[in-house]
Amino acid sequence: MTEYGRGYGSEPWHPEDPLYGEQGASRGQAQQPPWDGQQAARYPQQHAGPYAEQQYNGGWDGTQGGQLPYDPYDPYGQQPPVDPYSGTSPDYYATPDAYPPPQPQHLQQAHQQQMQQQQQQYQQAPHPQQQSPQYPQQPEPQPHYGDGGGPGDDWRAEPEPREPEPEHAFFAGGGDDDHDDDPRETRRADRERRGKKNGGKKTKRRSGTACLVVALVFAGAVGAVGYFGYDFFMAHFGSAPDYDGEGSGEVQVDIPDGSTLAEMGQILQREGVIKSPGAFTEAAGENQQAKSMQPGTYTLRKQMSGAAAIDLMLDPKSRNGLTIREGLRAADVYKLIDKKLHLKSGTTKGVAKSDVKSLGLPSWADDSPKIKDPLEGFLYPSTYSVGGKVKPAAVLKQMVARANQVYTQYDLEGKARTLKLDSPMQLLTVASLTQAEGKYKHDFVKVARVVYNRLKPNNTETYGLLDFDSTVNYAKSQSTLDTGSVDNLRNFNDPYNTYKFKGLPPGPIGNPGAVALKSAIAPAKGNWYYFVSINPEKTLFAETNEEHERNRRIYEKEQEKNK
C-alpha cells in the first residue's frame, strides 16, 4: 500500500522536487500515460491529508492538468527521467541532498520558537574557559507525522544528544584505552596527543608522584602517632627504663643547691649513673628517707639502678660536699676548706687574699682598706662540691657565684636605694648584723628594725651608736658573751667597734642567710631600740632604756633558773 506523501522505503517524497510532474519516470520503466480521470479515481482519499491546502507546480487536481506525484514503489505513478549521459534514472531522494519532508505552517512556527528558546538558554548558561571546538550546527531532523497526525507515526525520530560529563582533573590525560562517545572530544584528544607526544605520560607521572607523596605523608603520620603514642603510654603507664645491679666504676656527681628529685635524676642520667630520671624518681617515691637528701658532691658508680643510687646517696660516706652554715665568718670558712681538702692550715686564706680579684666579686663590693676581709659576706651559706682534686680557688668561686646569684635575685642594689642606704654593701652589712645579733629567726624582722632605728640621726636612746657586742667580737676575732664594760669598749680603737664609732661598720661581719637578707630588706614596723632573748620562744623588745633594764632583770632570773 502506498500512502500519499510517504512510501515504504527510507526516501521521502517531496512535492517541491524539480523532477515532479510530467518529467517523472521510473528506473528502467516506460513512461506512464498522462493523468486521467481513471487514475484519479484510484486515489480518491489520498489528497485529504495535511498537505491538501498547498499548491504545487501546476497542481494535480485534474482541473489544472496536474500529474500524479512520483512514488518509486507505485507502478502507476510517474517515474523520474532518464539521465542522457549515464542512461540511468537518478534517485534524488536517497542522497544527502534529499529534501526534508514538508511540515504544516503551525508546526514550523512551533519548531522555530523551540530553536529560539534553546539558543537563549545556551547564551545564558555559564561556559567554562576552555571550550570544545565549535562545529557548524546541523539542522535537527524534523518530526514527520502520517495521516494520523500523532507522534507515534514519526519514522525519523532520534534520541536527543547528551552533553559529555566533565572529566575529573585527577584523571585528565588518560591512556590510549580511553574512549569518548562525543566525536568532538575524541578529535580534540587526538590533536592534543599529536601536539604533545609525551603529554599523557607526564600527566600519569605527575599523578603517580602525587599518590606516592600522599602515601609517604600518610605513612609518616602513622609512624609519628605510633611513636609518640608508645612514648606517652610508657611515660604514664609503663615502667621507666632502668639498669640492674649496683653498677661499677666511680664518678663524682655535683647536686646544686635547691635541686628537686626530678632535677637530681636528670643530672644522674647525664653523668651515666642511672638509665632514666623516671627510674630515680620511682625509687625515691618508694624510699621515705629520699626526701632528706641534700645537695652536694656524691661519689657514685656508673650504670646503677635507681634504687641503688638512692641508697648510696643516703650513705654519709658517699657525700663529698662542704656545708657552710648561716652567719659563719670568712676566716672560719677558710679553715673548713683546708680541712676538707686536706691542706695546710692557712692555705685557703692565702689564696683568698692573693686571688681576690679573680674570684668574681660584684662591682659594688667595697675594697676599702678598712674592710677586714674582702670576701666577707660573699661566701654564701650552702653546700658545695669539694670532691676529687678540686682547688681552693674553685671552691671559693662557687661560693661567690652563689652569692651573686642570690643577691641579684633579691635586687640588693634597688632595695638599698629604697631604704636610703649608700650602697648594697651597707644593706648586706645590716643583714649580717641581723644574723649575728638575732638569736632566733622568727625575731629577725624586729632585730633588723632595731638596727635601722639606732641608725637614725634623731636617735636619743643610743645617739647613733649601734652598741653591738657582735661587732667587737668580729674586730677581736673572738666569740664571747662578755666583751667587757662599756667604758673599756669605748676605748677600743677599731672601725668595727660600734660602741665608739657611729653608724654601720665598714662591712659585713659574717655571711648572712636568706632569712636575714629578707629581714634586712623588709623589716617590721616599730620603735624598738633594745631587745633581749629570754628563751628560744621569747624575745623582749623595748623602746626606752628603762624598759630595757626591766627586761634585763627578767633575763638574769631566767639564767639563774637554768643553772
QUILINVEN-V107694 format. One line per field, one symbol per residue. phi: phi as a letter, one per 30 degrees, with the letter a starting at -180 (. if undefined). psi: psi as a letter, one per 20 degrees, with the letter a starting at -180 (. if undefined). burial: + if it has 24 or more other C-alpha atoms within 12 Angstrom, else -. A space follows every 10 residues. Layout:
phi = ???
psi = ???
burial = ???
This chain:
phi = .ccdiacddd cddbdcdddd jdddaddicd dddddbdddd ddbdcdccdd cdddccdiia djdcidcddd bdccdcddcd ddddccibcd cdcccddddd ddbddddddd dddddddddd ddddddcddc cdedbedddd dddbcdddic ddddccdbdd dcdddddddd cdidddddbb dddddddddd dddddbdcdd dddddddddd dddddddddd dddddddddd dddddcbcdd eadcjcibia bcbccddidd dddddddddd didcdadddd ddddddcddd dddcdkcbcb bdhcdedddd dddddedddb dcccddiddd dddedddedd chcdejdddd ddddcddccj dddddccddd ddbdddjccd dacbdbdicd cedddddedd dddddddddd hddddddddi cdaddddddd dddddddddb ddcddddddd dddddddcdc cchicdhcdd dddddchbba dccjdddddd cdcbdddddc cdiddeadcl cdcddddddd dbddclcdbb aacdaecbbc cbcbdddddd dddddddddd ddd
psi = ppqpjpahai oqppijpiiq biiqqrojqq qqrrprhghh hhmhiijjai jhiqpaoirj jhhjkrqpqp oijoiirqqq rpphgijroq ojijrijqqq qqqrhhhggh gghghgghhg hhhhqqprho qqppqppqpq pqqpqbhhjr hijoijpqqp qqppqqpqhh jqlaaiiqqp hohghghghg ghhhhohjgh hgghggghgg gggggggghg ggggggghgg ggghhhhrqq qqrqaiarap qppporpjpr hghghhghgh jjgrhqhhhg hghhhiohih ijpqrapqoa rqlqqghhhg ghhiphhipk qoporpipqh hhgghhgggh jlrqpighhh ghhhkhijik qrhjppkqhi pgohipijnp papqpkrblq qhhhghhggg hgghgghhhi mhghhghhjk qhrhhhhhgh hhggghhphq hijhhhghhg ghhhiqhjoj giliqhlphh hghghjlroq hnjrrhghhi ionpiiniih pqaqrhaqja nqahghghhh hmrrprkqiq qpogrhippp qqhrhghhhh hghgghhhhh hh.
burial = --+++++--- +++++++-++ +++++++--- ++-++----+ ------+--- +----+--++ +----+++++ ++++-+++++ +-------+- +++------+ +++------- ---------- ---------- ---------- -+++++---- ---------- ---------- --++------ ----+---+- ---------+ ---------- ---------- ---------- ---------+ -++---+--- +++++++--- +--++++++- ++++++++++ ++++-----+ --++++++++ ++++++++++ ++++---+++ ++++-+++++ ++++++++-+ +-----+++- +++--+--++ ++--++---- ++++++++++ +++++++--+ -+++++++++ ++++-++--+ -++-++---- +-++++++++ +++++++++- +-++++++++ ++++++---- ++-+++++++ +++++----- --+-----++ ---+++++++ ++++++++++ ++++++++++ +++---++++ ++++----++ +++------- +--------- ---
